[in-house]
Amino acid sequence: MAELVTQRCSTCGFRSARAESFRLEARKGRRRPVRVCFGCAPHVLDVREERAMGRRWAHLLIWAFIAGSYGLQNGRMDAGAIFWLTLLAAGPMITIVHEAAHAAVAALAGFRVLSVRIGRGPETVGFRLGHARWSLRRYLSLGGETNFIPGPDAPRGRRLAVYAAGAVANLVLGVAAFALAMTLDERLGGPLWLTALLMGLSVSNLVTAAENLWPTRDPGGPDSDGAQILDLFRDRAPGDAVATMDDELAFLVSIYLLTEAGQFAEAADRLEAKLQDWPNDPYLLSMLIHCASRAAGDRAALARYDAAVLAAPAGPPPPPTLRESAWGLLDANLAWSTIKIGGDLEFAEARSNAAMAVNPDTPEVQGTAGALKVVRGDALDGERLLLAALRKIDSSTDRADFCAYVAKARRALGDETAAIEAERLRVHILTRGGDPVPV
């Protein structure tokens, strides 16, 4: 009897001995195809990851020159090699120290720490520490991010302390490593390899501190610590248009961070309160359904949606900055919750069709349409749409939900083994992210 070989998805880490659950797919920038499971696509570096990778390669070249000079100065190239290898290997540890300092000072300042990310790329390990969700990514040396909510009236000094904490921690470690290296080298006659290692730690920490304190703007993500510190000292009048935009953006970012951290009940409460200022806003209504369904179930979510619509004054225009796509997401969320509670399928289909007309390529919309087709009896086309959505969406809860409907589709098609694989992938997605597995 042939021995079964367990295979592993290169994107999400799902393991199975069922060969049909995997496929080889080409990935941009690699000659050889990579193995991915039926619910994943090969990871492609986004713009921010490509920039971070470019900076990493520049560091490697600069550090190689510095390490070579260090080895020549001491007359031992092995010391230079240790110096360079330390610079290479210290990246993940330095990032952990940096982000842990942000999180610790934020907690001490009384702020709500939501999530801490170490590295970039696909998530390798996820877990919860208190209320915060920690994740380790594939490319550990490409920086990190700590998300917290300071509150609208948070003192400027506390926010300054949080933003500066990571760089200060790296500065302290860098100076301490340098001082210890000099002490061992000059007074105790310590081994050169240890001095080289400490010098590597010192340089890598000091460079990290300098990079984070330099005020850089990133249009695709959070600004550097230095840029956020500068923003604290920008004075704006309460009625200033930019200040108003910043307040609105800060609110939307806070909702995003709460949902990423799994704090759906608090996000739903904030959205419900904000709808009093932005009545009938399609994006807020869409997110209210999404967050309330995660917190208390789909029936409760639809009830809160109905209450918010009834409480709104007649005919208020949505904010002019919102795009038509927000209405598509609202239709998709209404359809999704209706499908899950076994509600009016005619209503769900009308909403799903409206969402597909506006956002046909959005994975949440595709997955909703696929689930509806499965419930309606078109398991083959429904599975196709669900798998397409699974391979594009990031949310672990949405991916797990789509896996459940993939399993239903496969059972309807008479493939029990494939259905069990979909259920196994669902459990893997939830447990890997540190989320509870619903029964």
C-alpha positions in Angstrom: 0.0 0.0 0.0 1.4 3.4 -1.1 2.2 5.8 1.7 0.1 8.9 1.7 2.2 12.1 1.4 1.0 15.1 3.4 1.2 18.3 1.4 1.2 21.9 2.6 -0.2 25.1 1.2 2.5 27.7 0.7 0.0 30.6 1.5 -2.0 29.5 4.5 -0.2 26.4 5.8 -3.1 24.0 5.4 -2.0 20.4 5.4 -3.6 17.4 3.9 -2.8 14.0 2.3 -5.5 14.5 -0.3 -3.7 15.5 -3.5 -6.8 16.9 -5.1 -6.9 19.7 -2.4 -3.8 21.3 -3.9 -2.6 22.7 -7.2 0.6 24.1 -8.6 0.3 27.7 -9.7 2.8 30.2 -11.1 3.7 33.2 -9.0 5.1 36.5 -10.2 8.8 36.7 -9.8 9.4 33.0 -9.3 10.5 30.4 -11.9 8.9 27.5 -10.2 5.2 27.2 -9.4 4.1 27.1 -5.8 1.7 24.7 -4.2 -1.5 26.2 -2.8 -4.7 24.7 -1.4 -8.1 25.0 -3.1 -9.0 28.1 -0.9 -5.8 30.1 -1.6 -3.9 31.9 -4.3 -0.1 32.4 -4.4 0.9 35.4 -2.4 2.0 38.3 -4.5 3.9 41.2 -2.9 1.9 44.4 -2.8 3.4 47.9 -3.3 4.3 48.4 0.4 5.9 44.9 0.6 7.9 45.5 -2.6 9.1 48.8 -1.1 10.1 47.2 2.1 11.8 44.4 0.3 13.8 47.0 -1.8 14.9 48.7 1.4 15.9 45.4 2.8 18.1 44.6 -0.1 19.7 48.1 0.1 20.4 47.4 3.8 22.1 44.1 2.9 24.5 45.8 0.5 25.3 48.7 2.9 25.7 46.3 5.8 28.0 44.0 3.7 30.2 47.0 3.0 30.2 48.0 6.7 30.9 44.5 7.8 33.8 44.1 5.4 35.3 47.4 6.6 34.9 46.2 10.2 36.7 42.9 9.4 39.6 44.7 7.6 39.9 47.2 10.5 40.3 44.3 13.0 42.4 42.2 10.7 39.9 39.3 10.9 37.3 38.7 8.2 35.6 36.1 10.4 34.6 39.0 12.7 33.3 40.9 9.7 31.2 37.8 8.8 29.8 37.5 12.3 29.0 41.2 12.2 27.1 40.9 8.9 25.3 37.7 9.9 24.1 39.4 13.1 22.7 42.3 11.1 20.8 39.8 8.9 19.5 37.7 11.8 18.6 40.5 14.2 15.8 41.9 12.1 12.8 39.9 13.5 14.0 40.3 17.1 14.4 44.1 16.7 11.0 44.4 15.1 9.4 42.4 18.0 11.2 44.7 20.5 10.0 47.8 18.6 6.4 46.8 18.3 6.2 45.4 21.9 7.4 48.7 23.2 4.6 50.5 21.3 2.1 48.0 22.7 3.3 48.2 26.3 3.5 52.0 26.4 0.0 52.2 24.8 -1.4 49.9 27.4 0.3 51.8 30.2 -1.2 55.1 28.8 -4.7 53.6 29.1 -5.1 53.1 25.3 -6.8 50.1 23.8 -4.3 47.9 21.9 -6.0 46.1 19.1 -3.4 44.2 17.1 0.4 43.8 16.7 1.8 42.6 13.4 5.4 41.4 13.1 6.6 41.3 9.5 4.7 41.4 6.2 3.1 38.9 3.8 0.9 35.9 4.6 0.2 35.2 8.3 2.3 32.3 9.7 1.1 32.4 13.3 -1.7 34.3 15.0 -2.7 34.4 18.7 -4.4 36.7 21.2 -2.6 38.2 24.1 -5.3 39.9 26.3 -7.5 41.9 23.9 -4.8 42.4 21.3 -4.3 40.0 18.4 -0.7 39.3 17.5 0.4 37.9 14.2 3.7 36.7 12.8 4.1 37.1 9.0 6.2 35.3 6.4 8.7 38.1 5.9 9.6 38.8 9.5 12.4 41.3 8.7 10.1 43.8 6.8 8.9 45.8 9.7 5.7 45.7 11.8 2.7 47.6 12.9 0.9 48.2 16.2 -2.7 49.3 16.1 -4.4 51.1 19.1 -7.2 53.5 19.7 -6.1 56.5 21.8 -9.6 58.1 22.1 -10.5 61.6 20.8 -9.5 63.4 24.0 -6.2 61.5 24.7 -3.5 63.9 26.0 -0.9 64.8 23.4 1.9 63.7 25.7 0.6 60.2 26.1 0.2 59.8 22.3 3.7 61.1 21.8 5.1 58.6 24.3 3.4 55.7 22.4 4.6 56.9 19.0 8.2 57.3 20.2 8.3 54.1 22.4 9.5 51.8 19.6 12.4 54.0 18.5 13.4 54.7 22.1 13.5 51.0 22.9 15.8 50.4 19.8 18.0 53.4 20.8 18.4 52.1 24.3 19.3 48.6 23.1 21.6 50.0 20.4 23.5 52.2 22.9 23.7 49.4 25.5 25.0 46.9 23.0 27.6 49.4 21.8 28.7 50.3 25.3 29.0 46.6 26.2 31.0 45.9 23.0 33.4 48.7 23.8 33.8 47.5 27.4 34.6 43.9 26.3 36.9 45.1 23.6 39.0 47.6 25.5 38.9 46.7 29.2 38.3 42.9 29.4 40.0 41.8 26.2 36.8 39.8 25.4 36.6 37.5 22.3 36.4 39.4 19.0 33.4 37.3 17.8 31.4 38.6 20.8 32.4 42.2 20.2 31.4 41.8 16.5 28.0 40.3 17.5 27.3 43.2 19.9 28.3 45.7 17.3 25.9 44.1 14.8 23.1 44.4 17.3 24.0 48.0 18.0 24.1 49.1 14.4 20.8 47.3 13.5 19.0 48.8 16.4 20.3 52.3 15.8 19.4 52.1 12.1 15.9 50.9 12.9 15.4 53.8 15.4 16.6 56.4 12.8 14.4 55.0 10.1 11.3 55.1 12.2 11.9 58.6 13.6 12.4 60.0 10.1 9.1 61.6 9.0 8.0 59.6 5.9 4.5 59.4 4.4 3.1 56.2 3.0 0.0 56.7 0.8 -0.8 53.0 1.0 -0.5 52.6 4.8 0.4 54.1 8.1 3.1 56.9 8.2 6.3 56.5 10.1 6.5 57.1 13.8 8.3 60.4 13.1 5.6 61.6 10.8 2.9 60.7 13.3 4.8 62.6 16.0 4.9 65.7 13.8 1.2 65.4 13.2 0.6 65.8 16.9 1.9 69.3 16.8 -0.1 70.5 13.8 -2.7 73.0 15.1 -6.0 73.1 13.2 -9.2 75.0 13.8 -12.2 72.8 14.7 -14.0 73.9 11.5 -11.0 73.4 9.2 -11.8 71.2 6.2 -8.7 69.1 6.6 -9.4 68.7 10.4 -12.9 67.5 9.6 -11.6 65.0 7.0 -9.0 63.8 9.5 -11.8 63.2 12.1 -13.9 61.2 9.7 -10.9 59.2 8.5 -9.8 58.6 12.1 -13.3 57.2 12.9 -13.3 54.9 9.8 -9.8 53.7 10.7 -10.9 53.0 14.3 -13.7 50.8 12.9 -11.3 49.0 10.6 -8.9 48.3 13.5 -11.7 47.1 15.8 -12.9 44.6 13.1 -9.4 43.4 12.4 -8.9 42.8 16.1 -12.2 40.9 16.3 -13.9 43.6 18.5 -17.1 43.5 16.6 -19.5 44.4 19.4 -17.7 47.7 20.1 -17.5 48.4 16.4 -21.2 47.9 16.0 -22.0 50.2 18.9 -19.7 53.0 17.5 -21.3 52.6 14.0 -24.8 52.9 15.4 -23.9 56.0 17.3 -22.2 57.6 14.3 -25.3 57.0 12.1 -26.9 59.7 14.1 -24.4 62.1 12.5 -24.3 60.4 9.1 -27.9 59.0 8.7 -28.5 56.5 6.0 -24.8 56.4 5.1 -24.4 53.2 3.0 -20.9 52.3 4.2 -21.8 52.7 7.9 -25.0 50.7 7.4 -23.1 48.0 5.6 -20.5 47.8 8.4 -23.2 47.8 11.0 -24.7 44.7 9.6 -21.3 43.0 9.2 -20.1 43.9 12.8 -23.4 43.2 14.5 -23.7 39.8 12.8 -20.3 38.8 14.0 -21.1 40.0 17.5 -24.7 38.7 18.0 -25.8 36.9 14.9 -27.5 37.7 11.7 -31.0 38.2 13.1 -29.8 40.8 15.5 -27.8 42.5 12.7 -30.8 42.8 10.5 -32.9 44.1 13.4 -30.2 46.8 14.2 -30.1 47.8 10.5 -33.9 48.2 10.4 -33.8 50.3 13.6 -31.1 52.5 12.2 -32.9 53.1 9.0 -36.2 53.9 10.8 -34.4 56.3 13.1 -32.9 58.3 10.2 -34.6 61.5 9.0 -36.2 61.2 5.5 -34.0 61.5 2.5 -30.6 62.7 3.9 -27.9 62.6 1.2 -24.9 60.4 1.9 -21.5 62.1 2.4 -20.2 63.2 -1.1 -16.9 61.4 -0.6 -18.6 57.9 -0.6 -18.6 56.0 -3.9 -21.3 53.9 -5.5 -19.5 50.8 -4.3 -20.6 51.4 -0.7 -24.2 50.7 -1.8 -23.0 47.4 -3.4 -21.4 46.4 -0.1 -24.6 47.3 1.8 -26.7 45.1 -0.6 -24.2 42.2 -0.3 -24.3 42.3 3.6 -28.1 42.4 3.6 -28.2 39.5 1.2 -25.6 37.6 3.2 -27.3 37.9 6.6 -30.7 37.0 5.0 -29.2 33.8 3.5 -27.6 32.8 6.8 -30.8 33.0 8.8 -32.8 31.2 6.0 -34.8 34.3 5.3 -36.6 35.5 2.1 -34.5 34.2 -0.7 -36.2 36.5 -3.2 -35.1 39.5 -1.2 -31.6 38.1 -0.9 -31.4 37.5 -4.6 -32.5 41.0 -5.4 -29.9 42.4 -3.1 -27.2 40.1 -4.3 -27.9 41.0 -8.0 -27.8 44.7 -7.2 -24.4 44.2 -5.4 -23.0 42.1 -8.4 -24.1 44.9 -10.8 -22.0 47.4 -8.9 -19.1 45.3 -7.5 -18.8 42.1 -9.6 -15.2 41.6 -8.7 -15.4 42.2 -5.0 -14.8 38.9 -3.1 -17.4 39.6 -0.5 -20.0 40.1 -3.2 -18.9 37.1 -5.2 -19.0 34.9 -2.1 -22.5 36.1 -1.2 -23.7 35.3 -4.8 -22.1 31.9 -4.6 -23.7 31.0 -1.2 -27.1 32.1 -2.7 -26.6 29.8 -5.6 -25.8 26.9 -3.3 -28.9 27.5 -1.3 -30.9 27.8 -4.5 -29.6 24.4 -5.7 -27.0 25.5 -8.2 -24.1 23.9 -6.3 -21.6 23.8 -9.3 -21.8 27.5 -10.1 -22.0 28.4 -6.5 -18.8 26.5 -5.6 -17.0 28.3 -8.5 -18.0 31.7 -7.1 -17.2 30.8 -3.5 -13.7 29.5 -4.5 -13.0 32.6 -6.5 -13.9 34.7 -3.5 -11.9 32.5 -1.1 -8.7 33.1 -3.1 -9.0 36.9 -2.9 -10.4 37.7 0.5 -8.3 38.3 3.6 -10.8 38.2 6.5 -10.5 34.9 8.4 -14.1 35.0 9.5 -15.4 35.6 5.9 -13.1 32.9 4.6 -14.3 30.4 7.2 -17.9 31.2 6.3 -17.3 30.7 2.6 -15.6 27.4 3.4 -18.8 26.2 5.1 -20.8 26.9 2.0 -18.2 25.2 -0.2 -18.7 22.2 2.0 -22.5 22.4 1.4 -21.9 22.7 -2.4 -19.7 19.7 -2.5 -22.1 17.6 -0.5 -24.9 18.6 -2.9 -22.6 17.4 -5.7 -22.1 14.0 -3.9 -18.4 14.5 -3.0 -18.3 13.9 0.8 -14.5 13.7 0.9 -14.1 17.1 -0.7 -16.7 18.5 1.6 -14.8 17.3 4.7 -11.7 19.0 3.3 -13.6 22.3 3.1 -14.6 21.9 6.7 -11.1 21.1 7.7 -9.9 24.2 5.9 -12.5 26.3 7.8 -11.3 25.0 11.1 -7.7 25.6 10.1 -8.4 29.2 9.1 -10.1 30.0 12.4 -7.7 28.3 14.7 -4.7 29.6 12.9 -5.9 33.1 13.5 -6.6 32.5 17.2 -10.4 32.8 16.6 -12.9 30.5 18.3 -14.5 27.8 16.0 -18.3 28.1 16.0 -20.1 24.8 16.5 
